[in-house]
Amino acid sequence: MSRFKIPAPYFSVPPQEYEPSYFSDLVRNFAGFVHIVSNPGEERGTRMTLTNLPENDSGLEAGALFQQSGVVYITRLDISRPAGAAGTGSVGSVTVTTT
């Protein structure tokens, strides 16, 4: 829960005819709404339950949480944690003879 509660902006009922002052208020309130949504503020809590976390960071934004083998990680753009990595290869051939 956010530490400070900021009320949502008020969008009044539009007038029947165009009024520049109404349009100015609408633009100002919408800009305030965008500011609130894009700046959520700090969070503080004593208990948290996270369910259904992704198992890798594929497609997540920086700062998103995911888990691998029961460990929770924070997505960073400079570190990749793919879902799994495996590979096989061969070099040359081997001949086995028995006598």
Steps between C-alpha positions, in 0.01 A plus 500: 500500500627843411627716784310807380152483356452729203140545387417430138436813294144615455360492147182709494205464264571686175293806411255492211714740296877534472660703779877563496518502881339155519748365246793652697377339822456167322856507362644602840307224682603241245867606531465459878351153451788394273748629760334297778491181293860525381645593843352249745725595794670287760353191661552369850361190664566225749349203313460428132372204302601468135325232298554371149833677443661434159785247496734714290552861401399460136289800397505665843588865556790605722403470867238227451514194725534137390603176669728211414517191721328681787732802493348841417703721266461857376526545124806699391570597144870409527446144632314227314345206682352279227246229576755230429827457325623174358720401214662205333785481259763277356855533381646238266427131542614218723566143391500228763653162418512201727742214474 
